[in-house]
């Protein structure tokens, strides 16, 4: 420190231009003002020095386009590395602006980890921002000219795996980019138009179980041996909304299901609600119970095995699911003086040999679902004088397609008429199959069977039961006869209704059961190989929901 007198100086002078390099202290002494000068360390600033400047460095990277702007000021950076200085202590805010709807901030690193970000410029700062380029605008959907595009939150077109899209265990992937809507675009919303089942099944079709959130149901389960699985349509868990099956492996299969109540007199329907459904080849779904059965699928519905809803299962006679079991129903054959006519469905059953009338009109017609009708009951059921039962009611519904494999059989055949000495009953009619999907694909060899059963024949000392509706061959169930008996009416098949029984006196014969029906609702008429439809086939135009 150097102190020296300053004679003749009575006041403190102002700081000079060089005051930023040292400090001068004025001290009053007996000899006057003394100036003491201290050299300032190089890292200490004077109070009159200009503000210190610090740099903010921005780096823009990535395949996307965008700009990072800094406030206050007009500093912005949209490519490469940019730098600007600010007075130390300044607060600055960084914000990102995407170049387009297809661009967005992907990463933020350095002194900020997200944008917007506020920094205090206490020293140099550096921020790196990465912009990404999306394939499509996130969270948007468009549908035009029958083509749908759906972009997810990740900026990629949504895609969905359909496990049975190319066969039983051969998946396909649907990309929602110019995806061809099976039924065209919705009239007012950016999505595909939907299937209208024209019945109460629409409510199940709209449920969460029939969507991408649903289950891909495979029967038997993948990895289990092929075989027979029984489903009882009378058994349904109304609390869990499911039906429980026993797999061929012995394990439990839990399938989402609902019960649909149709308008009277149609029966209730047990509906399996699935994302996709596959019945594996070499396997049988044995359907029992009072309710009809429907399977509803968001994507493909594939039947490679056998679905049995017939009135006769081997040596057992059953009431088929959804079949009419009411003696007073108009479709039931009339029982008169030991003989009854055949049950009716697609056209009419046959009369008995003593002019006992067949059933007249069916209980319901598609799109309502009901099985076939019986050939008439003996008034005194305690004597076990039964008639042939009607085949079951079965529906398949898909938003994309239903496929019947080369070894598939859907069997809703009618049962045979019974007979004993002095009485003979009519055959039951075939049931009903309804298929509703934009597309139906039927492989050569597939069978949809719903032929009627033939009536029973009787005489004073002998009797013969009729035949159930046959699944194979090109004709229906042949009429029964025996020594001293009449000839019962043949069952209806694709070319004919149920036939009348013939006989007189003590030679008795029941009428033949009518053929069933298959109502197929599709966008374009499917190619049905010869020998597939063993019942009355009715192609229909699919109804579209687009409110």
VOGU-3710 file (C-alpha; in Angstrom, 3 decimals, decimal comma):
1> xxxxxxxxxx> 0,000/0,000/0,000  1,316/3,490/-0,869  0,040/6,592/1,055  1,029/10,103/0,093  -0,082/13,608/1,231  -2,255/15,605/-1,080  -1,586/19,249/-0,208  -4,183/21,782/-1,002  -6,864/19,127/-1,592  -9,929/19,697/0,580
11> xxxxxxxxxx> -12,340/17,205/-0,940  -12,409/13,658/-2,293  -11,951/13,587/-6,042  -13,999/11,263/-8,277  -12,829/7,941/-9,456  -10,760/7,960/-12,596  -11,126/5,832/-15,701  -8,568/3,468/-14,375  -10,354/2,858/-11,128  -11,305/-0,605/-12,234
21> xxxxxxxxxx> -7,687/-1,673/-11,753  -7,134/-0,433/-8,131  -8,814/1,039/-5,064  -7,836/4,555/-3,784  -8,647/5,377/-0,141  -8,619/8,984/1,132  -7,593/9,402/4,764  -7,770/12,705/6,695  -4,552/13,318/8,704  -2,944/16,265/10,439
31> xxxxxxxxxx> -1,103/17,192/7,316  -4,184/16,961/5,099  -5,642/14,300/2,878  -3,579/11,262/2,334  -4,321/8,924/-0,558  -3,751/5,240/-0,036  -3,836/3,062/-3,165  -4,448/-0,715/-3,015  -3,961/-2,952/-6,012  -7,220/-5,018/-6,678
41> xxxxxxxxxx> -6,936/-8,757/-7,269  -7,605/-9,561/-10,915  -10,843/-11,568/-10,159  -12,522/-8,732/-8,224  -14,703/-6,262/-10,127  -15,308/-2,684/-9,264  -18,737/-1,281/-8,600  -18,500/0,881/-11,678  -17,476/-1,952/-14,043  -19,890/-3,084/-16,850
51> xxxxxxxxxx> -21,919/-6,344/-16,088  -20,153/-9,617/-16,656  -21,372/-11,478/-19,805  -22,012/-15,244/-19,860  -22,901/-17,469/-22,835  -25,972/-19,577/-23,490  -25,281/-22,259/-26,100  -28,117/-24,114/-27,865  -27,618/-27,243/-29,970  -30,403/-28,619/-32,226
61> xxxxxxxxxx> -30,219/-32,226/-33,386  -32,412/-35,102/-34,626  -34,398/-35,870/-37,780  -37,278/-33,572/-36,880  -37,680/-29,852/-37,425  -38,198/-27,240/-34,745  -37,008/-24,052/-33,112  -35,916/-23,238/-29,569  -36,620/-19,591/-28,679  -35,205/-17,710/-25,686
71> xxxxxxxxxx> -36,918/-14,881/-23,828  -36,190/-12,090/-23,170  -34,643/-11,088/-26,451  -34,857/-12,422/-29,950  -32,482/-15,341/-29,592  -33,674/-18,487/-31,401  -32,010/-21,541/-32,849  -33,407/-24,030/-35,385  -30,349/-25,914/-36,597  -26,817/-26,733/-35,534
81> xxxxxxxxxx> -25,249/-24,858/-32,603  -26,132/-21,275/-31,681  -24,741/-19,047/-28,891  -25,701/-15,751/-27,279  -24,316/-13,911/-24,239  -26,400/-12,527/-21,421  -25,601/-10,433/-18,383  -24,741/-12,613/-15,450  -27,775/-13,233/-13,243  -30,303/-12,801/-16,050
91> xxxxxxxxxx> -33,255/-15,200/-15,997  -34,034/-16,652/-19,416  -36,853/-18,995/-20,503  -36,408/-21,566/-23,278  -39,428/-22,830/-25,242  -39,711/-25,221/-28,193  -41,832/-24,810/-31,307  -42,304/-27,855/-33,583  -41,777/-27,316/-37,271  -45,027/-29,122/-38,154
101> xxxxxxxxxx> -47,625/-31,495/-36,749  -45,249/-34,343/-37,631  -42,420/-32,937/-35,463  -41,958/-32,925/-31,704  -39,313/-32,594/-29,016  -37,797/-35,989/-28,331  -34,928/-35,233/-25,928  -33,673/-32,323/-23,818  -30,237/-32,523/-22,213  -27,715/-30,296/-20,512
111> xxxxxxxxxx> -28,779/-27,531/-18,147  -32,447/-28,266/-19,004  -34,119/-31,661/-18,993  -37,495/-30,568/-20,356  -38,991/-27,592/-22,152  -40,164/-24,989/-21,351  -37,284/-24,336/-18,952  -36,153/-21,253/-16,963  -32,427/-20,739/-16,298  -30,551/-18,209/-14,183
121> xxxxxxxxxx> -27,430/-17,194/-16,074  -25,066/-17,424/-13,121  -22,508/-18,786/-15,516  -22,247/-20,334/-18,970  -25,174/-22,582/-19,829  -25,654/-25,199/-22,576  -28,786/-27,038/-23,677  -29,183/-29,704/-26,387  -32,644/-30,313/-27,885  -33,452/-33,265/-30,141
131> xxxxxxxxxx> -36,475/-33,081/-32,475  -38,094/-36,230/-33,860  -40,081/-36,698/-37,053  -43,292/-38,762/-36,730  -44,629/-41,083/-39,399  -48,097/-39,607/-38,871  -49,727/-36,932/-36,762  -50,174/-38,422/-33,272  -53,642/-39,230/-31,941  -55,460/-38,590/-35,200
141> xxxxxxxxxx> -57,811/-40,692/-37,308  -59,081/-40,186/-40,832  -61,445/-42,202/-42,987  -62,102/-41,337/-46,602  -63,186/-43,289/-49,665  -63,461/-46,420/-47,542  -59,886/-46,233/-46,241  -58,981/-45,731/-42,600  -55,772/-44,359/-41,078  -55,267/-44,272/-37,318
151> xxxxxxxxxx> -52,160/-42,699/-35,767  -51,231/-43,586/-32,196  -49,678/-41,347/-29,523  -46,216/-42,503/-30,621  -46,653/-40,996/-34,075  -46,819/-44,412/-35,739  -49,779/-45,971/-37,518  -51,535/-48,439/-35,248  -51,147/-52,104/-36,086  -52,933/-55,166/-34,734
161> xxxxxxxxxx> -51,958/-58,818/-34,819  -54,723/-61,241/-35,775  -53,470/-64,659/-34,585  -55,719/-66,679/-36,923  -55,636/-64,279/-39,858  -53,888/-66,714/-42,195  -55,047/-69,974/-40,683  -55,296/-71,781/-37,389  -51,838/-70,845/-36,101  -50,702/-68,378/-38,730
171> xxxxxxxxxx> -51,054/-64,723/-37,695  -51,373/-61,655/-39,855  -50,839/-57,995/-39,004  -53,339/-55,289/-39,892  -51,761/-51,848/-40,382  -54,168/-48,953/-39,936  -52,723/-46,933/-42,819  -55,099/-46,733/-45,737  -56,726/-49,832/-44,271  -59,681/-50,875/-46,385
181> xxxxxxxxxx> -62,772/-50,786/-44,178  -64,784/-53,964/-44,786  -68,036/-51,962/-44,891  -66,716/-48,523/-45,844  -66,304/-45,448/-43,678  -68,655/-44,377/-40,919  -71,004/-41,642/-42,064  -69,983/-39,015/-39,489  -66,954/-40,307/-37,561  -63,364/-41,049/-38,631
191> xxxxxxxxxx> -63,709/-44,824/-38,315  -65,028/-47,816/-40,194  -68,745/-48,489/-40,391  -69,859/-51,410/-38,245  -71,807/-54,614/-38,673  -75,485/-54,469/-37,799  -76,675/-57,882/-36,632  -80,291/-56,598/-36,799  -80,854/-58,255/-33,450  -79,885/-58,001/-29,814
201> xxxxxxxxxx> -76,317/-59,162/-30,520  -75,306/-55,567/-31,310  -74,966/-54,837/-27,595  -72,362/-57,584/-27,203  -70,610/-56,549/-30,389  -70,103/-53,100/-28,828  -68,712/-54,445/-25,545  -65,072/-54,148/-24,452  -64,689/-57,930/-24,774  -65,268/-57,625/-28,532
211> xxxxxxxxxx> -62,400/-55,219/-29,209  -58,619/-55,090/-29,084  -58,969/-55,303/-25,302  -60,656/-58,701/-25,580  -59,339/-62,267/-25,493  -58,152/-64,413/-28,374  -60,108/-67,579/-27,618  -58,719/-70,881/-28,914  -60,622/-74,154/-28,310  -58,960/-76,405/-27,277
221> xxxxxxxxxx> -56,301/-74,081/-25,877  -53,029/-73,856/-27,780  -50,777/-76,676/-26,598  -53,662/-78,862/-25,431  -54,490/-82,060/-27,329  -57,302/-82,030/-29,824  -60,574/-83,580/-28,694  -64,108/-82,748/-27,576  -65,058/-79,838/-25,329  -68,611/-79,437/-24,067
231> xxxxxxxxxx> -70,264/-76,082/-23,515  -73,534/-75,853/-21,627  -75,487/-72,788/-22,710  -77,632/-73,055/-19,583  -74,561/-72,457/-17,412  -73,426/-68,826/-17,275  -71,748/-66,790/-14,545  -73,744/-63,571/-14,475  -71,348/-62,017/-11,945  -68,092/-62,634/-13,819
241> xxxxxxxxxx> -69,777/-62,539/-17,238  -68,148/-65,711/-18,418  -68,718/-69,353/-19,143  -66,310/-72,000/-17,858  -65,273/-74,959/-19,979  -63,037/-77,938/-19,282  -60,180/-78,056/-21,747  -58,926/-81,316/-23,222  -55,920/-80,947/-20,916  -58,245/-80,968/-17,903
251> xxxxxxxxxx> -57,606/-77,303/-17,193  -60,380/-74,736/-16,928  -61,093/-72,444/-19,841  -62,809/-69,183/-18,921  -64,452/-67,484/-21,879  -66,065/-64,012/-21,679  -69,788/-64,418/-22,297  -73,125/-62,638/-22,071  -76,734/-63,752/-22,229  -78,969/-61,964/-24,698
261> xxxxxxxxxx> -82,735/-61,970/-24,356  -84,503/-61,921/-27,705  -88,043/-60,787/-28,302  -90,529/-63,573/-27,610  -90,974/-66,272/-28,728  -87,297/-66,554/-29,700  -85,063/-68,202/-27,059  -82,259/-66,617/-25,063  -78,753/-66,740/-26,531  -75,479/-67,455/-24,775
271> xxxxxxxxxx> -72,940/-65,253/-26,554  -69,187/-65,869/-26,449  -67,538/-62,427/-26,679  -64,034/-62,533/-28,172  -61,308/-60,584/-29,902  -60,718/-63,551/-32,198  -62,093/-67,098/-32,051  -60,571/-70,355/-33,283  -61,977/-73,873/-33,085  -58,998/-76,043/-33,870
281> xxxxxxxxxx> -59,047/-78,748/-36,515  -59,653/-82,271/-35,241  -61,723/-80,967/-32,324  -65,432/-80,831/-31,520  -67,392/-78,197/-29,633  -70,304/-80,168/-28,195  -73,104/-77,697/-27,422  -75,845/-78,570/-24,942  -78,308/-76,548/-22,875  -81,503/-74,580/-23,417
291> xxxxxxxxxx> -80,118/-71,383/-24,877  -79,020/-70,933/-28,475  -75,305/-70,226/-28,991  -73,620/-67,293/-30,709  -69,937/-66,435/-31,107  -69,104/-62,777/-31,675  -65,603/-61,687/-32,717  -63,854/-58,351/-33,258  -61,522/-59,824/-35,865  -61,497/-63,189/-37,629
301> xxxxxxxxxx> -63,667/-66,096/-36,548  -62,230/-69,419/-37,687  -63,964/-72,806/-37,445  -61,697/-75,699/-38,390  -63,405/-78,413/-36,316  -66,971/-79,562/-35,596  -69,687/-77,576/-33,841  -72,464/-79,975/-32,864  -75,923/-78,586/-32,064  -77,862/-81,495/-33,565
311> xxxxxxxxxx> -80,815/-83,249/-31,918  -79,036/-86,619/-31,868  -75,520/-87,129/-30,444  -74,416/-90,637/-31,225  -76,812/-92,884/-29,301  -78,283/-89,997/-27,302  -81,307/-87,895/-28,160  -81,117/-84,354/-26,766  -83,072/-81,142/-26,843  -80,772/-79,113/-29,059
321> xxxxxxxxxx> -79,683/-75,640/-27,824  -82,243/-73,045/-28,795  -84,601/-75,602/-30,342  -88,333/-75,287/-29,829  -89,569/-77,595/-27,100  -93,208/-76,518/-26,866  -95,979/-78,849/-27,976  -98,320/-75,924/-28,691  -95,887/-73,977/-30,881  -97,239/-73,496/-34,425
331> xxxxxxxxxx> -94,114/-75,051/-35,918  -94,557/-78,307/-33,972  -96,141/-81,271/-35,724  -99,686/-82,099/-34,568  -100,301/-85,401/-32,775  -103,574/-87,137/-33,673  -104,661/-90,698/-32,937  -101,192/-92,124/-32,447  -99,454/-90,290/-35,287  -97,856/-86,854/-35,632
341> xxxxxxxxxx> -96,626/-84,677/-38,449  -93,110/-83,350/-38,873  -91,666/-80,163/-37,434  -91,320/-77,064/-39,597  -88,572/-74,497/-40,145  -87,519/-73,362/-43,629  -90,669/-74,432/-45,479  -92,913/-77,148/-43,929  -92,753/-80,585/-42,412  -94,650/-83,598/-43,733
351> xxxxxxxxxx> -98,067/-84,768/-42,560  -98,666/-88,104/-40,797  -100,359/-90,988/-42,563  -103,733/-90,260/-40,991  -103,542/-86,614/-42,031  -102,117/-85,459/-38,726  -100,905/-82,000/-39,594  -97,275/-80,903/-39,769  -96,060/-77,727/-38,155  -97,115/-74,619/-39,999
361> xxxxxxxxxx> -95,115/-71,421/-39,596  -91,694/-71,402/-37,856  -91,356/-69,830/-34,423  -89,003/-67,136/-35,711  -87,118/-66,293/-38,869  -83,686/-64,694/-39,291  -82,246/-62,365/-38,265  -83,838/-63,587/-35,024  -82,201/-66,823/-33,901  -84,061/-69,988/-32,946
371> xxxxxxxxxx> -83,530/-73,679/-33,538  -85,835/-76,129/-35,272  -89,168/-77,599/-34,207  -90,136/-81,103/-33,031  -92,396/-83,533/-34,814  -95,122/-83,530/-32,163  -95,440/-85,081/-28,711  -97,533/-87,943/-27,469  -100,271/-86,546/-25,245  -99,260/-88,878/-22,433
381> xxxxxxxxxx> -95,510/-88,321/-22,129  -95,256/-90,945/-19,394  -95,465/-93,596/-22,106  -92,247/-92,206/-23,685  -93,831/-91,649/-27,058  -91,383/-88,947/-28,173  -90,989/-87,229/-31,507  -87,934/-86,115/-33,364  -86,414/-82,961/-31,881  -85,465/-79,867/-33,804
391> xxxxxxxxxx> -81,846/-78,935/-34,467  -80,208/-76,082/-32,568  -79,753/-72,374/-33,178  -76,225/-71,086/-33,876  -74,846/-67,699/-34,950  -71,367/-66,520/-36,011  -70,654/-62,770/-36,110  -67,409/-61,010/-37,035  -66,372/-57,454/-37,909  -63,914/-58,809/-40,466
401> xxxxxxxxxx> -64,531/-62,342/-41,674  -65,837/-65,780/-40,803  -63,952/-68,744/-42,241  -65,024/-72,377/-42,361  -62,103/-74,743/-42,833  -61,943/-77,792/-45,089  -62,731/-80,226/-42,243  -65,271/-78,030/-40,488  -68,856/-79,117/-39,780  -71,629/-77,017/-38,295
411> xxxxxxxxxx> -74,383/-79,499/-37,444  -77,937/-78,404/-36,574  -79,623/-81,524/-37,972  -83,107/-82,588/-36,856  -83,833/-85,751/-34,870  -85,687/-88,869/-35,936  -89,296/-89,719/-35,219  -89,900/-92,529/-32,737  -92,339/-95,415/-33,053  -93,845/-98,307/-31,145
421> xxxxxxxxxx> -96,637/-100,747/-31,902  -99,700/-98,632/-32,535  -98,005/-95,188/-32,629  -95,463/-93,204/-34,692  -94,223/-89,635/-34,419  -92,829/-87,171/-36,916  -89,249/-86,125/-37,461  -87,791/-82,900/-36,133  -86,790/-80,087/-38,425  -83,267/-78,890/-38,947
431> xxxxxxxxxx> -82,186/-75,879/-36,930  -80,918/-72,455/-37,947  -77,437/-71,086/-38,662  -76,875/-67,353/-39,016  -73,544/-65,964/-40,238  -73,005/-62,202/-40,219  -69,687/-60,803/-41,427  -68,392/-58,593/-44,219  -66,721/-61,673/-45,700  -67,448/-65,403/-45,485
441> xxxxxxxxxx> -64,728/-67,746/-46,729  -65,728/-71,400/-47,109  -63,121/-74,038/-47,938  -63,991/-76,989/-50,132  -65,073/-79,812/-47,844  -66,748/-77,638/-45,223  -70,310/-78,633/-44,279  -73,230/-76,744/-42,776  -75,811/-79,435/-42,028  -79,440/-78,914/-41,051
451> xxxxxxxxxx> -81,500/-81,609/-42,696  -84,706/-82,811/-41,074  -85,191/-86,224/-39,505  -87,611/-88,744/-40,985  -90,684/-89,929/-39,127  -91,221/-93,236/-37,373  -93,312/-96,107/-38,807  -95,523/-98,576/-36,951  -97,846/-101,485/-37,382  -99,858/-103,736/-35,027
461> xxxxxxxxxx> -96,859/-105,904/-34,137  -93,753/-104,011/-35,197  -92,265/-100,524/-35,367  -89,246/-98,666/-36,734  -87,732/-95,341/-35,721  -86,856/-92,860/-38,405  -83,389/-91,501/-39,233  -81,762/-88,301/-38,095  -80,918/-85,731/-40,724  -77,690/-86,943/-42,370
471> xxxxxxxxxx> -74,600/-84,750/-42,475  -72,998/-86,439/-45,467  -74,387/-87,424/-48,854  -76,679/-85,652/-51,266  -80,120/-86,719/-49,995  -82,134/-86,388/-46,803  -83,165/-88,907/-44,174  -85,020/-91,841/-45,735  -88,478/-92,771/-44,497  -88,762/-95,744/-42,154
481> xxxxxxxxxx> -90,894/-98,864/-42,703  -91,298/-102,367/-41,367  -93,568/-105,396/-41,772  -97,164/-104,240/-41,578  -96,069/-100,626/-41,094  -96,651/-97,540/-43,141  -93,768/-95,609/-44,760  -92,798/-92,544/-42,823  -92,156/-89,214/-44,398  -88,569/-88,528/-45,482
491> xxxxxxxxxx> -86,770/-85,669/-43,846  -86,388/-82,377/-45,652  -83,060/-81,483/-47,239  -81,661/-78,741/-49,465  -83,861/-79,723/-52,424  -87,146/-80,480/-50,636  -89,280/-79,891/-47,567  -90,335/-82,684/-45,200  -92,401/-85,403/-46,861  -95,750/-86,915/-45,845
501> xxxxxxxxxx> -95,969/-90,329/-44,256  -98,081/-92,908/-46,082  -100,164/-95,757/-44,758  -103,685/-96,729/-43,784  -105,570/-98,646/-41,183  -103,092/-100,115/-38,726  -100,115/-99,224/-40,977  -98,978/-95,961/-39,415  -96,329/-93,414/-40,410  -95,156/-90,095/-39,030
511> xxxxxxxxxx> -94,346/-87,090/-41,192  -90,844/-86,039/-42,127  -89,156/-83,135/-40,398  -88,498/-79,995/-42,432  -85,077/-78,788/-43,526  -83,310/-76,114/-41,529  -81,938/-72,874/-42,839  -78,670/-70,942/-43,121  -79,039/-67,185/-43,429  -75,733/-65,600/-44,451
521> xxxxxxxxxx> -75,382/-61,802/-44,242  -72,281/-60,607/-46,109  -71,090/-57,594/-48,097  -70,702/-59,626/-51,283  -72,180/-63,060/-51,912  -69,598/-65,671/-50,881  -68,427/-68,534/-53,024  -70,066/-71,624/-51,514  -68,457/-74,869/-52,726  -70,821/-77,583/-53,922
531> xxxxxxxxxx> -71,859/-79,932/-51,122  -71,441/-77,372/-48,332  -74,999/-76,338/-47,497  -77,159/-79,290/-46,431  -80,185/-77,141/-45,617  -81,896/-74,145/-47,164  -79,240/-71,528/-47,954  -80,348/-67,885/-47,968  -77,720/-65,299/-49,000  -78,512/-61,836/-47,665
541> xxxxxxx> -76,968/-58,370/-47,871  -75,304/-57,328/-44,656  -76,784/-54,413/-42,738  -74,444/-51,547/-41,841  -74,429/-49,412/-38,703  -73,236/-45,892/-39,383  -75,391/-43,484/-37,357
//
